[in-house]
Amino acid sequence: MGSRVVDAGRRCVRLADAKLPYTFLLLLLFSIGGLLFLLHLQDLTETLHEQIPDVKLMFPHGQPLPCPHCPDNNSWAFSPTQAKQIPVQPTERRTNQSIAIPLRGAPAEITKNHRKLLLKTSTPVQQLSSTTAGHAANETERLIQRQQSRQKLMQEFCSRSKSLTKTVTHQQVAHIFVEDSHKLLYCEVPKAGCSNWKRVLMVLQGKASSPMELRHEQVHYGNSVKGLVTLSHKEILHRLNTYTKVLFVREPFERLVSAFRDKFESPNFYYHPVFGKPIIAKYRTDAQPADLLTGDGVTFREFIQYLLDVNRPVGMDNHWELMGKLCHPCLINYDFIGKFETMDEDANFLLKQIRAPANLTFPKFKDRNPKEPRTNWHITHKYFSQLNATEKQKLYDFYYMDYLMFNYSKPLLDF
């Protein structure tokens, strides 16, 4: 810096000796002074960047950008009677906000816990190549925007809901499981990856080194994952206030077909006698004695008749209950809303944010009926083709709140 000033001064002396006009010489001196000032600012900026290497990626201010990668594409589902979009109001951020009781009733602010969850992992920028760092930043930003969009849509939905209760009961947290070492609460939605999520929780607890080691019976029947409902009311509120609360959901019709295939088309010592026998007895006109005895062979049409019947011969079950009724997202302020349709990205992004072991990734295997293809929209279409238009519309009305709450587009009902 000092050498550049000396060189500039010498050039000015030579120009003065050449007896140039006074005005021209004055303008030249001003130009040199401005150049030196800019060089000084550049040096100062470079020094500051060297002193602050750990740059964290925060939520962008204001309205989230559209997410073209998301299957829901930030679009609201249509109501049964009108195709009207509900506008989403941006949520302001407060840097000094304390963690509030996680209850919904009005649009919630982004809490400190939420911001901590969605920060970019603190890897020093200088240790990454520019290409790798740029790709990681873009990927993290995309997943952050996805979460921000889902959170704002949920806040908008809940702000319009008339359920303003502020009391958390044991029944409303009955499907939430606790992982204390990473301060994680997971609400179980059957047929939305819950078996593999329980495996992940067991690995995080140190009960297994890999999800692949755990059988279905160990996951569901061994009481290996602690339920939030087993704690005292004070302990429940403490964890709701301080832990990362996670919810994963699935397209309602696909989830329904997946539940039917699993519980009624495969041998099952519980669902066939408990649900199958009364369903066959009420909805099959030519039921054979063997069918009434075992409850085997319930058809999809009979299952839907049972589901839509206000006088069901047997009650509801968690595998086809509304997801909103299982996890109460307008009462419990979930920090992370994942979807089955984007499971790999959502789950592994979450695991990084909670500092899970680096070798732990969300498992992809299908532990029940592994030879059968996983339920997708093509398979769902085949099952729904057995129903008439009235039954399809009634089913959509039945699951309408799930479609609206979790921003799934209304399916075509004329297939």
C-alpha positions in Angstrom: 0.0 0.0 0.0 2.8 2.5 0.9 4.8 1.7 -2.3 1.7 2.5 -4.4 1.4 6.0 -2.7 5.1 6.7 -3.3 4.9 5.8 -7.0 1.9 8.0 -7.4 3.6 10.9 -5.8 6.6 10.6 -8.1 4.4 10.5 -11.2 2.7 13.7 -9.9 6.2 15.5 -9.6 7.2 14.5 -13.1 3.9 15.8 -14.5 4.3 19.1 -12.5 7.8 19.5 -14.1 6.2 19.2 -17.5 4.4 22.5 -16.8 0.9 21.2 -17.6 -2.1 23.6 -17.0 -3.0 24.0 -13.3 -6.7 22.8 -13.8 -5.6 19.6 -15.5 -3.0 18.9 -12.8 -5.7 19.4 -10.1 -8.1 17.0 -11.7 -5.4 14.4 -12.1 -4.5 14.6 -8.4 -8.2 14.1 -7.5 -8.4 11.0 -9.7 -5.3 9.5 -8.1 -6.7 10.1 -4.6 -10.0 8.4 -5.5 -8.1 5.4 -6.9 -6.0 5.0 -3.8 -9.2 5.2 -1.6 -10.8 2.3 -3.6 -7.7 0.2 -3.3 -7.8 0.8 0.5 -11.4 -0.4 0.7 -10.5 -3.6 -1.3 -7.7 -4.4 1.2 -10.1 -3.8 4.1 -12.8 -6.1 2.6 -10.3 -8.9 2.0 -9.1 -8.6 5.6 -12.6 -8.9 7.0 -13.3 -12.0 4.8 -10.2 -13.7 6.2 -11.3 -13.0 9.7 -14.8 -14.4 9.3 -14.5 -17.8 7.5 -17.6 -19.6 8.9 -20.5 -18.1 6.9 -23.9 -19.6 7.8 -26.8 -19.7 5.4 -30.0 -18.2 7.0 -33.6 -18.2 5.9 -34.2 -15.5 3.2 -36.4 -12.6 4.4 -40.0 -12.3 3.4 -42.0 -14.6 1.0 -40.3 -17.9 0.1 -39.4 -18.5 -3.5 -41.4 -21.1 -5.5 -39.9 -24.5 -5.3 -40.0 -26.2 -8.7 -38.5 -29.4 -7.3 -41.3 -29.9 -4.8 -44.1 -32.3 -5.9 -46.7 -29.9 -4.3 -45.1 -27.0 -6.1 -46.4 -24.6 -3.4 -49.9 -24.9 -4.8 -53.0 -25.2 -2.6 -55.4 -28.1 -3.0 -58.9 -27.2 -4.3 -61.8 -27.4 -2.0 -64.7 -29.7 -2.9 -67.0 -26.9 -3.9 -64.7 -24.1 -5.3 -61.3 -23.8 -6.9 -60.0 -20.8 -4.9 -56.4 -20.3 -3.9 -55.7 -19.1 -0.3 -53.0 -16.4 -0.4 -50.1 -16.9 1.9 -49.0 -13.9 4.0 -45.2 -13.6 4.7 -44.1 -14.2 8.2 -41.7 -11.7 9.8 -38.6 -12.8 11.5 -37.5 -11.6 14.9 -33.9 -12.1 15.9 -34.6 -11.6 19.6 -37.6 -14.0 19.8 -37.7 -16.4 22.7 -38.9 -20.0 22.3 -42.7 -20.0 22.8 -45.0 -22.8 23.8 -45.5 -24.8 20.6 -49.2 -24.2 20.2 -50.9 -23.0 17.1 -53.9 -20.8 16.8 -52.5 -17.8 14.9 -49.6 -17.8 12.4 -46.5 -18.7 14.3 -43.2 -16.9 14.0 -40.0 -18.9 13.1 -38.6 -19.8 16.5 -35.0 -19.9 17.6 -35.2 -23.7 17.6 -36.5 -23.6 14.0 -33.7 -21.3 12.8 -31.1 -23.5 14.5 -32.5 -26.5 12.8 -32.4 -25.0 9.3 -29.0 -23.3 9.4 -26.4 -24.6 7.0 -24.0 -27.0 8.7 -21.0 -25.1 9.9 -18.3 -26.4 7.6 -15.6 -23.8 7.0 -16.0 -22.4 3.5 -12.3 -22.3 2.8 -12.0 -26.1 3.2 -14.3 -26.7 0.2 -13.6 -26.1 -3.4 -15.7 -23.3 -5.0 -17.7 -25.7 -7.1 -18.5 -28.0 -4.2 -19.3 -25.1 -1.8 -21.6 -23.5 -4.4 -23.5 -26.8 -5.1 -23.8 -27.5 -1.3 -25.1 -23.9 -0.7 -27.6 -24.1 -3.5 -28.9 -27.5 -2.3 -29.2 -26.4 1.2 -31.0 -23.2 0.1 -33.5 -25.3 -1.9 -34.3 -27.6 1.0 -34.6 -24.6 3.4 -37.0 -22.9 1.0 -39.0 -26.1 0.8 -39.4 -26.3 4.5 -40.1 -22.6 4.8 -42.9 -22.9 2.2 -44.5 -25.9 4.0 -44.3 -24.0 7.3 -46.0 -20.9 6.0 -48.7 -22.9 4.3 -49.4 -24.7 7.6 -49.4 -21.5 9.5 -51.9 -20.0 7.1 -54.1 -23.1 7.4 -54.0 -23.1 11.1 -54.7 -19.4 11.4 -58.0 -20.0 9.6 -58.9 -23.0 11.8 -61.5 -22.4 14.5 -59.7 -24.8 16.9 -58.0 -22.4 19.2 -57.4 -24.8 22.2 -54.2 -24.3 24.1 -54.3 -27.4 26.2 -52.1 -30.3 25.2 -53.5 -33.7 26.4 -51.8 -37.0 26.6 -54.1 -38.2 23.8 -52.8 -35.5 21.4 -49.2 -36.6 21.9 -50.0 -40.4 21.8 -48.2 -40.9 18.5 -45.1 -38.9 19.3 -41.8 -40.7 20.1 -38.8 -39.2 21.9 -35.1 -39.4 21.1 -33.4 -37.6 24.0 -29.7 -37.7 22.9 -30.4 -35.6 19.8 -33.5 -33.8 21.3 -35.8 -35.1 18.6 -39.6 -35.7 18.7 -41.1 -37.7 15.8 -44.8 -38.1 15.2 -45.7 -41.5 13.7 -47.9 -41.5 10.7 -48.4 -45.1 9.6 -47.6 -45.9 5.9 -45.5 -42.7 5.6 -42.1 -44.3 6.4 -42.7 -44.8 10.1 -41.0 -48.2 10.4 -37.8 -46.9 9.0 -38.0 -43.8 11.1 -38.3 -45.9 14.2 -35.2 -47.8 13.1 -33.4 -44.4 12.8 -34.5 -43.4 16.3 -33.1 -46.7 17.7 -29.8 -46.1 16.0 -29.6 -42.6 17.3 -30.3 -44.0 20.8 -27.4 -46.4 20.4 -29.5 -49.5 20.4 -28.2 -50.6 17.0 -25.3 -49.6 14.8 -27.4 -49.7 11.5 -31.1 -49.6 10.6 -30.5 -52.8 8.6 -30.0 -54.8 11.8 -33.5 -54.2 13.1 -36.4 -56.5 12.2 -40.0 -55.3 11.9 -41.0 -57.0 15.2 -38.1 -55.3 17.1 -39.2 -51.9 15.8 -42.9 -52.1 16.5 -43.4 -54.6 19.4 -40.3 -54.3 21.5 -41.0 -50.9 23.2 -37.6 -49.9 22.0 -38.6 -46.3 21.2 -39.9 -44.2 24.1 -43.3 -42.6 23.7 -43.8 -39.0 24.7 -47.1 -40.0 26.5 -45.1 -42.1 29.0 -43.6 -38.9 30.5 -45.2 -36.5 33.0 -47.1 -33.4 31.8 -44.2 -31.2 32.9 -41.7 -33.3 30.9 -43.9 -33.4 27.9 -44.2 -29.6 27.8 -40.4 -29.2 28.3 -39.7 -31.4 25.3 -42.4 -29.7 23.2 -40.7 -26.4 23.9 -37.1 -27.4 23.4 -36.9 -30.4 21.1 -37.0 -30.5 17.3 -40.5 -31.7 16.4 -40.8 -33.7 13.2 -43.7 -34.9 11.1 -43.7 -36.9 7.8 -46.8 -37.2 5.7 -48.0 -38.9 2.5 -50.5 -38.3 -0.3 -53.8 -39.5 1.4 -55.1 -41.8 -1.4 -51.7 -43.5 -1.8 -51.4 -43.9 1.9 -54.9 -45.5 2.0 -54.2 -48.0 -0.7 -50.8 -48.9 0.9 -52.6 -49.6 4.2 -55.2 -51.8 2.5 -52.6 -53.8 0.6 -50.6 -54.3 3.8 -53.4 -55.2 6.2 -55.9 -57.1 4.1 -54.0 -58.6 1.1 -51.3 -60.2 3.2 -51.7 -62.6 6.0 -52.3 -60.8 9.3 -53.3 -62.3 12.6 -54.9 -59.0 13.8 -56.5 -57.1 11.0 -58.2 -60.1 9.3 -60.2 -61.3 12.4 -60.7 -57.8 14.0 -61.6 -55.8 10.9 -62.0 -58.4 8.2 -64.8 -60.5 9.8 -67.2 -57.6 10.6 -66.5 -55.9 7.2 -67.4 -59.1 5.3 -70.4 -59.8 7.5 -71.9 -56.3 6.8 -71.0 -55.6 3.2 -70.8 -58.9 1.4 -74.2 -60.3 0.4 -73.0 -63.8 -0.4 -70.4 -64.3 2.4 -69.2 -67.9 2.8 -68.8 -69.5 6.2 -65.1 -69.7 5.8 -64.8 -66.0 5.0 -66.9 -65.1 8.1 -64.7 -67.4 10.2 -61.3 -66.0 9.2 -62.0 -62.5 7.9 -59.7 -63.2 4.9 -60.2 -61.8 1.4 -61.7 -58.3 2.1 -62.0 -56.5 -1.2 -61.0 -52.8 -1.7 -64.6 -51.9 -2.4 -65.8 -53.5 0.9 -63.0 -51.7 2.7 -64.2 -48.4 1.3 -67.8 -49.1 2.2 -66.7 -49.7 5.8 -64.6 -46.5 5.8 -67.4 -44.3 4.5 -70.1 -45.8 6.7 -71.1 -43.5 9.6 -72.3 -46.7 11.4 -69.1 -48.7 11.0 -69.2 -52.2 12.4 -65.7 -51.7 13.8 -63.9 -48.5 14.7 -61.1 -46.5 12.9 -57.5 -47.5 12.8 -54.3 -45.4 12.8 -53.3 -46.7 9.4 -56.2 -45.0 7.7 -57.0 -42.3 10.2 -56.5 -38.6 9.1 -52.9 -37.5 9.5 -54.1 -34.3 11.1 -55.9 -36.2 13.8 -52.9 -38.3 14.5 -50.3 -35.5 14.9 -52.4 -32.3 15.6 -50.2 -29.8 13.6 -52.4 -26.9 14.5 -51.8 -27.5 18.2 -48.2 -28.7 18.1 -45.8 -26.4 16.2 -43.7 -28.9 14.2 -40.3 -27.6 13.2 -39.9 -29.9 10.2 -42.6 -31.2 7.8 -41.3 -33.9 5.6 -43.1 -35.8 2.8 -43.0 -39.4 1.7 -42.7 -38.3 -1.9 -39.4 -36.5 -1.1 -38.3 -38.8 1.7 -34.7 -39.3 0.9 -33.9 -35.6 0.5 -36.0 -34.5 3.5 -34.9 -37.2 5.9 -31.2 -37.0 5.2 -31.3 -33.2 5.3 -32.9 -33.4 8.7 -30.3 -35.9 10.0 -27.5 -33.6 9.1 -29.2 -30.7 10.9 -29.5 -32.6 14.2 -25.9 -33.7 14.0 -26.7 -37.4 13.5 -23.7 -39.7 12.9 -22.2 -39.1 9.5 -22.7 -42.7 8.4 -26.4 -42.7 9.2 -28.7 -42.2 6.3 -32.4 -42.9 6.0 -33.0 -46.6 4.9 -34.7 -47.3 1.7 -35.7 -50.9 2.1 -39.3 -52.2 2.4 -39.4 -54.7 5.3 -43.0 -56.1 4.9 -43.8 -57.9 1.6 -40.4 -56.8 0.1 -41.2 -58.6 -3.2 -44.3 -56.6 -3.8 -43.8 -53.2 -5.5 -44.2 -50.1 -3.3 -47.6 -48.4 -3.6 -47.4 -45.5 -6.1 -49.9 -43.5 -8.1 -50.2 -46.1 -10.8 -51.1 -48.8 -8.3 -53.5 -46.4 -6.5 -55.2 -45.7 -9.9 -55.8 -49.4 -10.3 -57.5 -49.8 -6.9 -59.6 -46.6 -7.3 -60.9 -47.8 -10.7 -63.0 -50.3 -8.8 -65.0 -47.4 -7.2 -67.8 -45.3 -8.7 -67.6 -41.5 -9.0 -69.7 -41.0 -5.9 -67.4 -43.1 -3.7 -64.3 -41.4 -5.0 -65.8 -37.9 -4.2 -66.8 -39.1 -0.8 -63.3 -40.4 -0.1 -61.8 -37.1 -1.2 -64.3 -35.3 1.1 -63.3 -37.7 3.9 -59.6 -36.8 3.5 -60.1 -33.2 2.4 -58.5 -31.7 5.5 -55.3 -33.7 5.0 -55.2 -32.6 1.3 -55.6 -29.0 2.4 -53.4 -29.0 5.5 -50.4 -30.7 3.8 -50.8 -29.0 0.4 -51.5 -32.0 -1.8 -53.2 -31.3 -5.1 -56.7 -32.7 -5.6 -56.4 -36.0 -7.5 -58.4 -36.5 -10.7 -61.6 -38.3 -9.7 -62.7 -39.4 -13.1 -60.3 -42.3 -13.5 
